Amino acid sequence: MKTGQFLLAILLSVALSTAAAFYIGGAKKEKASQPAVKETRLEQIKRTGVLRCGYVNWPPFTQKDPNTGKLSGMSYEIVEEIGRQLKLKVEWVSEVSTGSMLSDINLNRFDMICSPFAITPGRAREANFTMPFSYMPVYMYVSQRRFAL
């Protein structure tokens, strides 16, 4: 009888190990068939060590010398210093217009818009913003001739 119990135990262990192998192999196949998790923009910047900037040519914040193609200005210097402190290489990829900059960033043409621009409700719905580094007042002017007192 001990021999029968021994054979039954061996048979059961073989069956269980075979079932476990099929289960584990199936689980690996399921994981392999699942789509890979997409890397975030921040993870990509950290992995590559490169920050790709789009910019608006708007002196004195960011300006491009037409003869040399060299960039300068307040936002240029600020972003370059941020890159230096974070040990990131800053690539000034392309000049953009304020009308296309958010669609360009969503198309992965660059990682960040490295020039200042006004926060509008439409832009706030599409992008995150940093704290402002400068303020620019906006004044309204009206002809006095239209408003006789």
PLY file of the C-alpha trace (Angstrom):
ply
format ascii 1.0
element vertex 149
property float x
property float y
property float z
element edge 148
property int vertex1
property int vertex2
end_header
0.00 0.00 0.00
2.86 2.30 0.63
3.99 1.77 -2.93
0.54 2.82 -4.23
0.58 5.97 -2.13
4.11 6.72 -3.30
3.15 6.32 -6.97
0.04 8.45 -6.45
2.16 11.21 -4.85
4.62 11.11 -7.76
1.79 11.17 -10.28
0.16 14.12 -8.49
3.42 16.08 -8.30
4.10 15.53 -12.02
0.57 16.63 -12.88
0.85 19.73 -10.68
4.25 20.70 -12.02
3.01 20.28 -15.60
-0.07 22.38 -14.87
2.09 25.02 -13.19
4.44 25.11 -16.18
1.52 25.64 -18.56
0.05 28.33 -16.29
3.33 30.21 -15.93
4.07 29.92 -19.66
0.57 31.19 -20.45
1.00 34.11 -18.06
4.28 35.04 -19.76
2.59 34.93 -23.16
-0.22 37.17 -21.88
2.26 39.70 -20.55
4.20 39.66 -23.80
1.05 40.25 -25.86
0.00 43.26 -23.79
1.04 46.60 -25.29
4.18 48.09 -23.82
3.70 51.00 -21.43
4.47 54.21 -23.30
7.36 56.22 -21.93
6.36 59.66 -20.63
8.04 62.78 -21.94
9.77 63.31 -18.58
11.08 59.72 -18.56
12.39 60.22 -22.10
14.21 63.42 -21.10
15.75 61.72 -18.06
16.79 58.67 -20.12
18.35 60.62 -23.00
19.65 63.61 -21.03
18.35 65.90 -23.79
15.67 68.59 -23.57
14.34 69.53 -27.02
13.02 73.10 -27.11
10.65 74.84 -29.45
10.83 78.63 -29.27
9.04 81.75 -30.42
11.32 84.42 -31.91
10.22 87.29 -29.67
12.89 89.79 -28.59
14.03 90.37 -25.88
12.95 86.95 -24.58
14.23 84.75 -27.40
15.79 86.12 -30.55
17.67 84.57 -33.43
20.47 86.41 -35.19
19.58 86.25 -38.92
23.25 86.19 -39.96
24.66 83.58 -37.58
21.52 81.70 -36.51
22.67 82.05 -32.88
19.96 82.39 -30.24
20.04 84.85 -27.36
17.68 86.53 -24.92
16.29 86.16 -21.42
14.39 82.91 -21.86
17.28 81.42 -23.85
19.69 82.15 -20.99
17.25 80.90 -18.34
16.62 77.59 -20.12
20.33 77.08 -20.80
21.08 77.62 -17.09
18.30 75.21 -16.08
19.79 72.64 -18.47
23.26 73.18 -17.02
22.03 72.74 -13.44
19.99 69.63 -14.33
22.87 68.25 -16.43
20.70 68.21 -19.55
21.75 69.07 -23.07
19.33 71.69 -24.43
18.57 71.40 -28.15
16.80 74.38 -29.68
14.92 72.34 -32.26
12.65 74.73 -34.10
11.09 78.14 -34.20
7.32 77.94 -33.86
4.36 80.26 -34.10
2.00 80.77 -31.18
-0.80 79.30 -33.30
0.90 75.95 -33.91
3.09 75.49 -30.85
0.70 73.27 -28.86
-0.07 71.00 -31.80
3.68 70.78 -32.52
4.40 69.71 -28.94
1.62 67.10 -29.14
3.17 65.79 -32.37
6.43 65.26 -30.39
8.42 67.74 -32.49
9.96 69.00 -29.24
9.58 68.46 -25.49
8.89 71.96 -24.25
8.15 75.45 -25.48
11.08 77.42 -24.10
9.72 80.91 -24.74
7.16 82.85 -22.75
3.63 83.31 -24.02
0.25 84.28 -22.60
-1.84 81.69 -20.81
-5.26 81.60 -22.44
-8.14 79.28 -21.49
-7.59 77.21 -24.66
-3.88 76.81 -23.96
-4.49 76.02 -20.29
-6.74 73.15 -21.39
-3.93 71.67 -23.50
-0.71 72.27 -21.55
0.92 72.73 -18.16
2.71 75.97 -17.36
5.62 76.94 -15.13
5.61 79.90 -12.78
6.17 83.13 -14.74
9.67 84.59 -14.67
8.45 88.02 -15.79
5.26 90.01 -16.07
4.26 92.21 -18.95
1.46 94.71 -18.37
-1.19 95.14 -21.02
-2.79 98.57 -21.40
-5.86 99.55 -23.35
-5.90 102.88 -25.19
-8.97 104.69 -26.46
-9.21 107.85 -28.52
-10.53 110.74 -26.43
-12.45 112.10 -29.38
-14.99 109.30 -29.11
-15.85 110.09 -25.50
-16.75 113.76 -25.19
-17.17 114.79 -21.58
0 1
1 2
2 3
3 4
4 5
5 6
6 7
7 8
8 9
9 10
10 11
11 12
12 13
13 14
14 15
15 16
16 17
17 18
18 19
19 20
20 21
21 22
22 23
23 24
24 25
25 26
26 27
27 28
28 29
29 30
30 31
31 32
32 33
33 34
34 35
35 36
36 37
37 38
38 39
39 40
40 41
41 42
42 43
43 44
44 45
45 46
46 47
47 48
48 49
49 50
50 51
51 52
52 53
53 54
54 55
55 56
56 57
57 58
58 59
59 60
60 61
61 62
62 63
63 64
64 65
65 66
66 67
67 68
68 69
69 70
70 71
71 72
72 73
73 74
74 75
75 76
76 77
77 78
78 79
79 80
80 81
81 82
82 83
83 84
84 85
85 86
86 87
87 88
88 89
89 90
90 91
91 92
92 93
93 94
94 95
95 96
96 97
97 98
98 99
99 100
100 101
101 102
102 103
103 104
104 105
105 106
106 107
107 108
108 109
109 110
110 111
111 112
112 113
113 114
114 115
115 116
116 117
117 118
118 119
119 120
120 121
121 122
122 123
123 124
124 125
125 126
126 127
127 128
128 129
129 130
130 131
131 132
132 133
133 134
134 135
135 136
136 137
137 138
138 139
139 140
140 141
141 142
142 143
143 144
144 145
145 146
146 147
147 148
